[in-house]
């Protein structure tokens, strides 16, 4: 597919403005959008039905998987929030918004940060979900993150003062990290990354022993989540060849009537996918051959989009490579910010991920499925030392520290594509912005509670089908 017109290109011969000029331009943005305006969340009278928004998404998803999506969302207000990116995108579009655009994640809640292996095999901490990535006002991501802190804190039984304090700590980390980036050489900003082992070592001096032990355990577990570690977990040998084990309804083979169609998607897809890799990465695939594939349900909000687990094997019996084909649909931000410059949604996800992450999966690529649906996918390694925090088990102090880490990580990601000095000039060097977003986060967590109640009512009345415990 042809790329759409690039929206942010700037000639390399154009001289950038001095930092003081950019800081001043950021401060001038407050004339149209005062910092205090970000504290407000009054639900508009014509706000769309939140359940209806989810139903509209379901119309283009795999029908038999939709009840599983509902079942995962209905567990708690926090799991509902994880699946509600489309609802919040519409709400954010109704708030006062700046013209300070960055490459946004689009779904920057606490559970979409985590650990994974960089190409040099070091374990890094970063954003790790980009299904909704698109250029948008920087504060939309910050609000999504900070509200998730309050929603999670409530679910964990934290007091209201603790909820608000964790939210404020998260924004403060974003603000101070952005201010630091505004004074750095851009190449230093670009290459900055957060080493997971170093983070844990530094935290050990400031947090309790139980939290330190939990963090070290998470790092150790991430090191085991590799393609080789997945071979015994997900596959078995049958007549000398590896086959992926089924675990219905989460890991299944497609119906016999659709087997040929899916085989074409996989075989044609692997060939087309290779063409999206650079030659130095394409050579990796040359050392592996296709062995098997299944459908695999992933995530919460993503459930119902097509996702395939594909097993490739090298020459040795202990040389597996698990890939995931994950369907990419238009970003939930697109109706409010405009379409991506990339017509292919998988390509949109891949380039957004590369822009925001300090180090990305070596094998990121994209492909268009065959058949009548022509679904668009992005491709990544299924398990490459990926690890995540157990948000629902965090005590107040631990959640605040984790929010602080996520806030700093988001700022670093935004500084790569946005104007750090303008954003710093806008949000200032005191806690006005922090406290405004704290108030927004509390108000929006209230909204999430109301939406969750409407969602559970829809389940109880039979309006939506729910399959729990999957």
C-alpha angles and dihedrals in degrees: 000000000000119000117244120238111294109247104197108036115137124186114253089226092062111104112232120232120258115267093247090055091051092047088052092050088053092051089049089058088071089071090070098030112026116205090241090061090072091066092067126098113160108159107239115243090238095048111148121253104266093214089050090055090055091046090054089054091048091058090075097040133091100282098216091054097051094084088055089053090052091046092055093046095049095060093090143335088266095055088045089053090052089059096041102080091121092052094050093044089061091047094049090052088062094054129085104279133190129226089235099114128186135166097281126205089219092209105046100160124144096265092056092070122080151118130296140154119275117217089265086056095245114137112247134184117226147121108304109183123069106161090122100036117144138135109278142139108307094232093062090071092043092052092048090052097044094047088052089057091057093043091051093045091053091050089053092053097249119160119256092252090053091048092052094044092053090050092050092047089054093053092044090056090051092049097046094044091051090049090053091049091051090064097043128093107262094239088056089052090049095051097042112116136164113244109213096211091050092048092054092047092052093045092052089074094054109032133063123272094253092055091047091050091049092050093049090048090053091051092048091049091050090056089060095051098092135125089262091050089049094054095078092037098051107020143050135191117254119178091342096310130096118246125184112247118238121233105179131246095010099044114029143144116246118258114281090249089061100038096098092048092052093045088056091049091052099042096042090038094056091052093047092043091056089059090061092058124086114250093257090056096038089062088066090064090050088070094056135065131204116264112162146334140201139176113262126192111223138184128345110270091032095059110119095034111107114265127175130194111211126192120207123180132206126212093280123069091235096051108093128157119197117199130183126215104201121186115241120207127182113292117264086234094059097086089058105033103031133258123306119265084239115074091199109076094208090055089049091056094046096049092043090052093049091049095051103036123076089215125014137195110284092224101051112141143134141235142182117233122234124237132057097309096054090201115194119228140184119213129218140152108281099221118010104159090303117171136169138193122251097240095179092061098051121120117218097268093046093048091050091052091048091049089051091053092048092047092053091046092052091050091052090050092049093047089062094066105015132066102266094192093052092048090047091049089051100048093039133207100281131069098265093107092042093055093043091055091044089059091045091051093053092047093047092047085057088052091050090053090054092047091048090052090052089049094051090046089054089052093048092049093049094246089126129029117236129196108189132201098027 
